[in-house]
Amino acid sequence: MPKQEGGPRVCSLASALEVVGEKWSLLVLREVFYGVRRFEGIAHNTGAPRDVLTARLRKLSESGVLRRVQYSERPARSEYHLTEAGLELAPTLLSLLLWGHRWTTDASAGVPPFVHDCGAPAQAVLSCLSCGRRITGTTLSIDGKRLPLPEAPAPAPEPAPEARRAPRGRRRP
């Protein structure tokens, strides 16, 4: 991922974020994965303003993540279906859901209902194609450099020495 002189770094992550890297886009995808495909249902479940939702659905459709399918001619109504590109976002969405469940204060929402075709609750796990070991932030490097690890919390400061107090009834010399 070379950085351009005088400009931002160009990479596929930036390109992907142009398509799905915004709150309402991700919530739209959540709803479509949950089987909600019509505008009214998506609007209700996401809380997105109608104009914003219209723009996000248009962008996701134009980008090839969703496919707009007309289900009524009068009045003209459409629903939204995942494309192959949209379906490939399932592991990413699952990873975000699981991360949110673990690291945000809204964990009361419950564990995401994704289930693998074997019947077990789904977990998103990346693994190395060569050795099969799990990929984590501590097993990755970029251009031969390890990812920076989080700093260990600073040790608690030593308590300030208390001023010597003379026992009650006695004064210091």
CORLINGI-V827983 format. One record per residue. N is the residue number from 1. RES is the residue in one small letter. SS is DSSP state (h for helix, s for strand, l for the rest). PSI is psi as a letter, one per 30 degrees, with the letter a starting at -180 (* if undefined). OMEGA is omega as a letter, one per 30 degrees, with the letter a starting at -180 (NA if undefined). Layout:
# CORLINGI-V827983
[[N	RES	SS	PSI	OMEGA] [N	RES	SS	PSI	OMEGA]]
This chain:
# CORLINGI-V827983
[[1	m	l	i	a] [2	p	l	k	l] [3	k	s	k	l] [4	q	l	k	l] [5	e	l	k	l] [6	g	l	g	a] [7	g	l	l	a] [8	p	l	l	l] [9	r	s	k	l] [10	v	l	k	l] [11	c	l	l	a] [12	s	h	f	l] [13	l	h	e	l] [14	a	h	e	l] [15	s	h	e	l] [16	a	h	e	a] [17	l	h	f	l] [18	e	h	e	a] [19	v	h	e	a] [20	v	h	g	a] [21	g	l	h	a] [22	e	l	k	a] [23	k	h	e	a] [24	w	h	e	l] [25	s	h	e	l] [26	l	h	e	l] [27	l	h	e	l] [28	v	h	e	l] [29	l	h	e	l] [30	r	h	e	a] [31	e	h	e	l] [32	v	h	e	l] [33	f	h	e	l] [34	y	l	f	l] [35	g	l	g	l] [36	v	l	j	a] [37	r	l	f	a] [38	r	s	k	a] [39	f	h	e	a] [40	e	h	e	l] [41	g	h	e	l] [42	i	h	e	l] [43	a	h	e	a] [44	h	h	e	a] [45	n	h	f	l] [46	t	h	f	a] [47	g	l	g	a] [48	a	l	k	l] [49	p	l	k	a] [50	r	h	e	a] [51	d	h	e	l] [52	v	h	e	l] [53	l	h	e	l] [54	t	h	e	a] [55	a	h	e	a] [56	r	h	e	l] [57	l	h	e	l] [58	r	h	e	a] [59	k	h	e	l] [60	l	h	e	l] [61	s	h	e	a] [62	e	h	f	a] [63	s	l	f	l] [64	g	l	g	l] [65	v	l	e	l] [66	l	s	l	l] [67	r	s	k	l] [68	r	s	k	a] [69	v	s	k	l] [70	q	s	k	l] [71	y	s	f	l] [72	s	s	k	l] [73	e	l	e	a] [74	r	l	j	f] [75	p	l	l	a] [76	a	l	j	a] [77	r	s	k	a] [78	s	s	l	l] [79	e	s	l	a] [80	y	s	k	a] [81	h	s	k	l] [82	l	s	k	l] [83	t	l	a	l] [84	e	h	e	l] [85	a	h	e	l] [86	g	h	e	a] [87	l	h	e	l] [88	e	l	f	l] [89	l	l	f	a] [90	a	h	e	l] [91	p	h	e	l] [92	t	h	e	l] [93	l	h	e	l] [94	l	h	e	l] [95	s	h	e	l] [96	l	h	e	l] [97	l	h	e	a] [98	l	h	e	l] [99	w	h	e	l] [100	g	h	e	l] [101	h	h	e	a] [102	r	h	e	a] [103	w	h	f	l] [104	t	l	l	a] [105	t	l	f	a] [106	d	l	h	a] [107	a	h	f	l] [108	s	h	f	l] [109	a	h	f	l] [110	g	l	l	l] [111	v	l	k	l] [112	p	l	k	a] [113	p	l	g	l] [114	f	l	k	a] [115	v	s	k	l] [116	h	l	l	a] [117	d	l	f	l] [118	c	l	f	l] [119	g	l	f	a] [120	a	l	l	l] [121	p	s	k	a] [122	a	l	k	l] [123	q	l	k	l] [124	a	l	j	a] [125	v	l	k	l] [126	l	l	k	l] [127	s	s	l	l] [128	c	l	k	l] [129	l	l	f	a] [130	s	l	e	a] [131	c	l	f	l] [132	g	l	f	l] [133	r	l	l	a] [134	r	s	k	l] [135	i	l	k	l] [136	t	l	l	l] [137	g	l	f	a] [138	t	l	f	a] [139	t	l	g	a] [140	l	l	l	l] [141	s	s	l	l] [142	i	s	k	a] [143	d	l	h	l] [144	g	l	f	l] [145	k	s	k	l] [146	r	s	k	l] [147	l	l	k	l] [148	p	l	k	l] [149	l	l	l	l] [150	p	l	k	l] [151	e	l	k	l] [152	a	l	k	l] [153	p	l	k	l] [154	a	l	k	l] [155	p	l	l	l] [156	a	l	k	a] [157	p	l	k	l] [158	e	l	k	l] [159	p	l	k	l] [160	a	l	k	l] [161	p	l	k	l] [162	e	l	k	l] [163	a	l	k	l] [164	r	l	k	l] [165	r	l	k	l] [166	a	l	k	l] [167	p	l	l	a] [168	r	l	k	l] [169	g	l	f	l] [170	r	l	k	l] [171	r	l	l	l] [172	r	l	k	l] [173	p	l	*	NA]]
